[in-house]
């Protein structure tokens, strides 16, 4: 399947889940541009059903990868920095290490503003469920759609030491607000 055909399937998969109120964005600055020339970030506007901005990769997955994945993030505000962040994470996925479910990534900077969240946890798409999670192109290729949740360094260390289930329990206990860049660590 060509890259353009798979990207169209991915775009349609997002539309089936979130509607077609989006804009195609690209990060065109810095060293990640060449390795991510096909990558698009779809920027979904808030709706009555989801009162936040949604940013989703389109083209991060590839048939040549062990774990074809696409990632999405949420934000209270429109934020071009998330386009840069998802582009950098995609670049790492292609040139560094194949990312997959429950991996963490170092953003190298705060998620937004002065946020303590400088890492991301690749998680199941809990807000959207199985409808979004998996897209089968054919017998050879399945793409998984995961949620990239911004987390603090302390939360990352807690996950490494105690496991992802323990960290998710802490999220639930604290009534964790995944949209708040200024939130305190849950551990």
C-alpha positions in Angstrom: 0.0 0.0 0.0 1.4 3.4 -0.9 2.1 6.0 1.7 -0.6 8.3 0.3 -3.2 5.5 0.4 -2.4 4.6 3.9 -2.5 8.2 5.0 -5.9 8.6 3.5 -7.1 5.5 5.4 -5.6 6.9 8.6 -7.3 10.3 8.0 -10.6 8.6 7.4 -10.2 6.5 10.6 -9.8 9.8 12.6 -12.8 11.3 10.8 -14.9 8.3 11.7 -14.0 8.9 15.4 -13.9 12.7 15.7 -15.6 14.2 12.6 -14.1 16.2 9.8 -13.6 19.5 11.6 -9.8 19.5 11.3 -6.9 21.3 9.6 -3.8 19.5 8.2 -0.7 21.0 9.8 3.0 20.3 9.3 6.1 21.3 11.3 8.5 22.7 8.7 11.3 23.9 10.9 14.3 22.1 12.3 16.1 18.8 11.7 13.0 16.6 11.8 11.6 17.9 8.5 13.4 15.5 6.1 12.7 12.3 8.0 9.1 13.3 8.5 8.4 14.6 5.0 5.1 12.6 4.8 4.0 13.3 8.3 0.9 15.4 8.9 -0.5 16.5 12.2 -4.3 16.8 12.1 -5.6 19.6 14.3 -9.2 18.9 15.4 -11.1 21.9 16.8 -13.1 21.5 20.0 -16.7 20.3 19.6 -19.7 20.0 21.8 -18.7 16.3 22.5 -15.0 17.1 23.2 -14.3 20.5 24.5 -10.6 20.5 23.7 -8.2 20.6 20.8 -7.0 17.3 19.5 -3.7 16.8 17.7 -3.1 13.5 15.8 -0.3 12.2 13.7 -1.0 11.0 10.2 1.8 9.2 8.6 3.9 8.2 11.6 3.1 4.5 11.0 4.9 2.6 8.3 4.7 -0.9 7.0 8.5 -1.2 7.5 8.1 -0.8 11.3 7.7 -3.4 13.9 5.0 -1.4 15.6 3.0 0.9 13.2 1.5 3.5 15.5 -0.2 6.8 15.3 -0.4 9.1 18.4 -2.7 11.8 19.5 -2.7 14.5 22.3 -5.3 16.8 23.8 -5.0 20.5 24.8 -7.2 23.1 26.3 -5.8 25.6 23.9 -4.7 25.7 20.3 -1.0 25.1 20.5 1.5 25.0 17.6 4.1 23.6 20.1 2.2 20.3 20.1 2.7 20.0 16.3 6.4 20.4 16.9 6.3 17.9 19.8 4.4 15.2 17.8 6.8 15.7 14.8 9.8 15.2 17.1 8.3 12.0 18.7 7.5 10.7 15.2 11.1 11.4 14.2 12.4 9.4 17.2 10.0 6.6 16.3 11.5 6.4 12.8 15.2 7.1 13.5 15.7 6.0 17.2 13.5 3.4 18.7 10.2 2.0 17.6 7.7 3.2 20.1 4.7 1.2 21.3 2.1 0.9 24.0 3.3 1.9 27.6 6.6 3.3 26.4 7.6 6.7 27.7 9.3 9.5 25.7 11.3 12.5 26.8 9.9 15.6 25.3 13.1 17.5 26.1 11.1 20.5 27.1 7.9 21.3 29.0 4.7 20.1 27.3 3.2 23.6 27.4 4.5 26.8 29.0 6.2 26.0 32.3 4.5 22.6 32.7 6.2 20.0 34.9 5.2 17.4 32.3 8.3 16.8 30.2 7.6 13.2 29.3 4.8 11.4 27.5 3.3 8.0 28.3 2.0 6.1 25.3 -1.4 4.8 26.5 -4.6 3.2 25.3 -7.1 5.7 23.8 -9.3 5.5 26.9 -11.5 8.4 25.8 -12.3 6.8 22.5 -11.9 3.1 23.1 -11.6 0.2 20.6 -13.3 2.2 17.9 -10.2 4.3 17.5 -7.5 1.9 18.8 -7.0 -0.4 15.8 -7.1 0.0 12.1 -6.5 -3.1 9.9 -5.5 -2.3 6.4 -5.1 -5.9 5.3 -3.7 -9.2 6.6 -0.2 -7.7 6.7 -0.7 -4.3 8.4 -2.5 -3.2 11.5 -2.0 0.3 12.9 -2.5 1.1 16.5 -3.8 4.5 17.6 -2.5 5.5 21.0 -2.9 8.5 23.4 0.3 10.3 24.3 -0.4 11.5 27.8 2.0 14.2 29.2 3.5 13.1 32.5 6.1 14.4 35.0 9.6 13.0 35.6 8.3 11.7 39.0 5.4 9.9 37.3 7.8 8.4 34.8 10.0 7.1 37.6 7.0 5.8 39.5 5.9 3.9 36.3 9.4 2.4 35.9 9.6 1.3 39.5 5.9 0.2 40.1 4.5 -0.5 36.6 2.0 1.2 34.4 -1.0 -0.2 36.3 0.2 1.4 39.6 0.6 4.8 37.8 -2.9 4.6 36.3 -4.3 3.9 39.7 -2.6 7.1 40.9 -4.2 9.0 38.0 -7.6 7.7 39.0 -7.1 8.4 42.8 -6.1 12.0 42.1 -8.8 12.8 39.7 -6.0 13.6 37.3 -6.7 16.4 34.8 -4.9 15.4 31.6 -5.7 18.8 30.0 -4.0 20.9 32.7 -0.3 21.7 31.8 0.2 23.1 35.3 -1.1 20.1 37.2 0.9 18.7 40.1 2.5 15.3 39.9 0.1 12.5 41.1 3.0 10.8 43.0 
